[in-house]
Amino acid sequence: MPNKGERPNQSQRLRQEVAAEAARIVATEGQRNYRLAKEKAAARVGLSGRSGLPSNSEIELELKRYQAMYGGNEHATRLADLRQAALAAMKFFHRFRPRLVGPVLEG
C-alpha cells in the first residue's frame, strides 16, 4: 500500500498525463471542446470519473508544449500568418470594434 505522501504524486502524475493526452487530442484530432478532450483522454489513460481531471489552463500549457515540440518553427510561422490575417480582418471591421480571441490569440 502506498504511503500517504505518495498519493498526491501519483494523482498529480495522472492529472498531467491526462492533460498531455487531452492536448494531443486537441492538436491532432481537431477537438475544440476541452471537456470532451479531457474525458476522452481520461478514458485512454484509464482514469474513471471526473475527479482529478486537469483544468483548461493545464491543457493549454500542455498544448503549447506539444506544439513547440512537434510544430516548432512551422507552428510559429503559421501562427504569425493567422495573426496577420486576423489583424487585416479586424482593420476591415474596425467600426464593429472586433476583439481577437481563441487559439490565434492564445498561441
Rosetta constraint file for C-alpha pairs under 8 A:
AtomPair CA 2 CA 6 HARMONIC 6.15 0.50
AtomPair CA 2 CA 7 HARMONIC 7.06 0.50
AtomPair CA 3 CA 7 HARMONIC 7.01 0.50
AtomPair CA 4 CA 8 HARMONIC 7.88 0.50
AtomPair CA 5 CA 9 HARMONIC 7.51 0.50
AtomPair CA 6 CA 10 HARMONIC 6.25 0.50
AtomPair CA 7 CA 11 HARMONIC 6.04 0.50
AtomPair CA 8 CA 12 HARMONIC 5.78 0.50
AtomPair CA 9 CA 13 HARMONIC 6.00 0.50
AtomPair CA 10 CA 14 HARMONIC 6.24 0.50
AtomPair CA 11 CA 15 HARMONIC 6.02 0.50
AtomPair CA 11 CA 52 HARMONIC 7.17 0.50
AtomPair CA 12 CA 16 HARMONIC 6.12 0.50
AtomPair CA 13 CA 17 HARMONIC 6.08 0.50
AtomPair CA 14 CA 18 HARMONIC 6.10 0.50
AtomPair CA 14 CA 45 HARMONIC 7.93 0.50
AtomPair CA 14 CA 47 HARMONIC 7.89 0.50
AtomPair CA 15 CA 19 HARMONIC 6.18 0.50
AtomPair CA 15 CA 52 HARMONIC 6.14 0.50
AtomPair CA 15 CA 53 HARMONIC 5.91 0.50
AtomPair CA 15 CA 54 HARMONIC 5.57 0.50
AtomPair CA 16 CA 20 HARMONIC 6.08 0.50
AtomPair CA 16 CA 54 HARMONIC 7.12 0.50
AtomPair CA 16 CA 58 HARMONIC 7.88 0.50
AtomPair CA 17 CA 21 HARMONIC 6.16 0.50
AtomPair CA 17 CA 45 HARMONIC 7.42 0.50
AtomPair CA 18 CA 22 HARMONIC 5.95 0.50
AtomPair CA 18 CA 38 HARMONIC 6.75 0.50
AtomPair CA 18 CA 41 HARMONIC 5.43 0.50
AtomPair CA 18 CA 42 HARMONIC 5.55 0.50
AtomPair CA 18 CA 45 HARMONIC 6.59 0.50
AtomPair CA 18 CA 53 HARMONIC 7.11 0.50
AtomPair CA 18 CA 54 HARMONIC 6.98 0.50
AtomPair CA 19 CA 23 HARMONIC 6.08 0.50
AtomPair CA 19 CA 38 HARMONIC 7.05 0.50
AtomPair CA 19 CA 41 HARMONIC 7.61 0.50
AtomPair CA 19 CA 53 HARMONIC 7.82 0.50
AtomPair CA 19 CA 54 HARMONIC 5.75 0.50
AtomPair CA 19 CA 58 HARMONIC 6.28 0.50
AtomPair CA 19 CA 59 HARMONIC 4.89 0.50
AtomPair CA 19 CA 62 HARMONIC 6.44 0.50
AtomPair CA 20 CA 24 HARMONIC 6.25 0.50
AtomPair CA 20 CA 59 HARMONIC 6.76 0.50
AtomPair CA 20 CA 62 HARMONIC 5.39 0.50
AtomPair CA 20 CA 63 HARMONIC 7.25 0.50
AtomPair CA 20 CA 66 HARMONIC 7.93 0.50
AtomPair CA 21 CA 25 HARMONIC 6.21 0.50
AtomPair CA 21 CA 41 HARMONIC 5.32 0.50
AtomPair CA 22 CA 26 HARMONIC 6.22 0.50
AtomPair CA 22 CA 34 HARMONIC 7.50 0.50
AtomPair CA 22 CA 37 HARMONIC 4.97 0.50
AtomPair CA 22 CA 38 HARMONIC 5.24 0.50
AtomPair CA 22 CA 40 HARMONIC 7.32 0.50
AtomPair CA 22 CA 41 HARMONIC 5.09 0.50
AtomPair CA 22 CA 59 HARMONIC 6.59 0.50
AtomPair CA 23 CA 27 HARMONIC 6.09 0.50
AtomPair CA 23 CA 37 HARMONIC 7.69 0.50
AtomPair CA 23 CA 59 HARMONIC 5.56 0.50
AtomPair CA 23 CA 60 HARMONIC 7.06 0.50
AtomPair CA 23 CA 62 HARMONIC 5.82 0.50
AtomPair CA 23 CA 63 HARMONIC 4.61 0.50
AtomPair CA 23 CA 66 HARMONIC 7.20 0.50
AtomPair CA 24 CA 28 HARMONIC 5.84 0.50
AtomPair CA 24 CA 29 HARMONIC 7.76 0.50
AtomPair CA 24 CA 63 HARMONIC 6.93 0.50
AtomPair CA 24 CA 66 HARMONIC 6.99 0.50
AtomPair CA 25 CA 29 HARMONIC 5.15 0.50
AtomPair CA 25 CA 30 HARMONIC 6.99 0.50
AtomPair CA 25 CA 31 HARMONIC 6.37 0.50
AtomPair CA 25 CA 37 HARMONIC 6.22 0.50
AtomPair CA 25 CA 41 HARMONIC 7.55 0.50
AtomPair CA 26 CA 30 HARMONIC 5.24 0.50
AtomPair CA 26 CA 31 HARMONIC 4.69 0.50
AtomPair CA 26 CA 32 HARMONIC 6.11 0.50
AtomPair CA 26 CA 34 HARMONIC 7.63 0.50
AtomPair CA 26 CA 37 HARMONIC 6.67 0.50
AtomPair CA 26 CA 63 HARMONIC 7.69 0.50
AtomPair CA 27 CA 31 HARMONIC 7.59 0.50
AtomPair CA 27 CA 63 HARMONIC 7.07 0.50
AtomPair CA 27 CA 66 HARMONIC 7.94 0.50
AtomPair CA 27 CA 67 HARMONIC 7.64 0.50
AtomPair CA 31 CA 36 HARMONIC 7.72 0.50
AtomPair CA 31 CA 37 HARMONIC 6.49 0.50
AtomPair CA 32 CA 37 HARMONIC 7.81 0.50
AtomPair CA 33 CA 37 HARMONIC 6.29 0.50
AtomPair CA 34 CA 38 HARMONIC 5.97 0.50
AtomPair CA 34 CA 56 HARMONIC 6.62 0.50
AtomPair CA 34 CA 59 HARMONIC 7.89 0.50
AtomPair CA 35 CA 39 HARMONIC 6.25 0.50
AtomPair CA 36 CA 40 HARMONIC 6.09 0.50
AtomPair CA 37 CA 41 HARMONIC 5.97 0.50
AtomPair CA 38 CA 42 HARMONIC 5.97 0.50
AtomPair CA 38 CA 53 HARMONIC 6.86 0.50
AtomPair CA 38 CA 54 HARMONIC 7.45 0.50
AtomPair CA 39 CA 43 HARMONIC 6.25 0.50
AtomPair CA 39 CA 50 HARMONIC 7.64 0.50
AtomPair CA 40 CA 44 HARMONIC 6.32 0.50
AtomPair CA 41 CA 45 HARMONIC 6.14 0.50
AtomPair CA 42 CA 46 HARMONIC 5.98 0.50
AtomPair CA 42 CA 47 HARMONIC 4.89 0.50
AtomPair CA 42 CA 48 HARMONIC 6.79 0.50
AtomPair CA 42 CA 53 HARMONIC 7.51 0.50
AtomPair CA 43 CA 47 HARMONIC 5.75 0.50
AtomPair CA 43 CA 48 HARMONIC 6.66 0.50
AtomPair CA 54 CA 58 HARMONIC 5.96 0.50
AtomPair CA 54 CA 59 HARMONIC 6.87 0.50
AtomPair CA 55 CA 59 HARMONIC 6.55 0.50
AtomPair CA 56 CA 60 HARMONIC 6.17 0.50
AtomPair CA 57 CA 61 HARMONIC 6.20 0.50
AtomPair CA 58 CA 62 HARMONIC 6.32 0.50
AtomPair CA 59 CA 63 HARMONIC 5.94 0.50
AtomPair CA 60 CA 64 HARMONIC 6.21 0.50
AtomPair CA 61 CA 65 HARMONIC 6.37 0.50
AtomPair CA 62 CA 66 HARMONIC 6.05 0.50
AtomPair CA 63 CA 67 HARMONIC 6.06 0.50
AtomPair CA 64 CA 68 HARMONIC 6.04 0.50
AtomPair CA 64 CA 107 HARMONIC 7.27 0.50
AtomPair CA 65 CA 69 HARMONIC 6.09 0.50
AtomPair CA 66 CA 70 HARMONIC 5.96 0.50
AtomPair CA 66 CA 71 HARMONIC 7.59 0.50
AtomPair CA 67 CA 71 HARMONIC 4.76 0.50
AtomPair CA 67 CA 72 HARMONIC 6.64 0.50
AtomPair CA 67 CA 75 HARMONIC 6.79 0.50
AtomPair CA 68 CA 72 HARMONIC 4.83 0.50
AtomPair CA 68 CA 75 HARMONIC 7.50 0.50
AtomPair CA 71 CA 75 HARMONIC 4.68 0.50
AtomPair CA 71 CA 76 HARMONIC 7.65 0.50
AtomPair CA 72 CA 76 HARMONIC 6.59 0.50
AtomPair CA 73 CA 77 HARMONIC 6.04 0.50
AtomPair CA 74 CA 78 HARMONIC 6.09 0.50
AtomPair CA 75 CA 79 HARMONIC 6.00 0.50
AtomPair CA 76 CA 80 HARMONIC 6.18 0.50
AtomPair CA 77 CA 81 HARMONIC 6.25 0.50
AtomPair CA 78 CA 82 HARMONIC 6.17 0.50
AtomPair CA 79 CA 83 HARMONIC 6.13 0.50
AtomPair CA 79 CA 104 HARMONIC 6.47 0.50
AtomPair CA 79 CA 107 HARMONIC 6.76 0.50
AtomPair CA 80 CA 84 HARMONIC 6.21 0.50
AtomPair CA 81 CA 85 HARMONIC 6.27 0.50
AtomPair CA 82 CA 86 HARMONIC 6.09 0.50
AtomPair CA 82 CA 104 HARMONIC 6.55 0.50
AtomPair CA 83 CA 87 HARMONIC 6.05 0.50
AtomPair CA 83 CA 104 HARMONIC 6.24 0.50
AtomPair CA 83 CA 105 HARMONIC 7.58 0.50
AtomPair CA 84 CA 88 HARMONIC 6.27 0.50
AtomPair CA 85 CA 89 HARMONIC 6.26 0.50
AtomPair CA 86 CA 90 HARMONIC 6.04 0.50
AtomPair CA 86 CA 100 HARMONIC 7.44 0.50
AtomPair CA 87 CA 91 HARMONIC 6.14 0.50
AtomPair CA 88 CA 92 HARMONIC 6.25 0.50
AtomPair CA 89 CA 93 HARMONIC 6.22 0.50
AtomPair CA 90 CA 94 HARMONIC 5.65 0.50
AtomPair CA 90 CA 97 HARMONIC 7.76 0.50
AtomPair CA 90 CA 98 HARMONIC 5.82 0.50
AtomPair CA 90 CA 99 HARMONIC 7.53 0.50
AtomPair CA 93 CA 97 HARMONIC 7.06 0.50
AtomPair CA 93 CA 98 HARMONIC 6.80 0.50
AtomPair CA 94 CA 98 HARMONIC 6.45 0.50
AtomPair CA 100 CA 104 HARMONIC 7.68 0.50
AtomPair CA 100 CA 105 HARMONIC 6.15 0.50
AtomPair CA 101 CA 105 HARMONIC 5.44 0.50
AtomPair CA 101 CA 106 HARMONIC 7.56 0.50
AtomPair CA 102 CA 106 HARMONIC 6.13 0.50
AtomPair CA 103 CA 107 HARMONIC 5.59 0.50
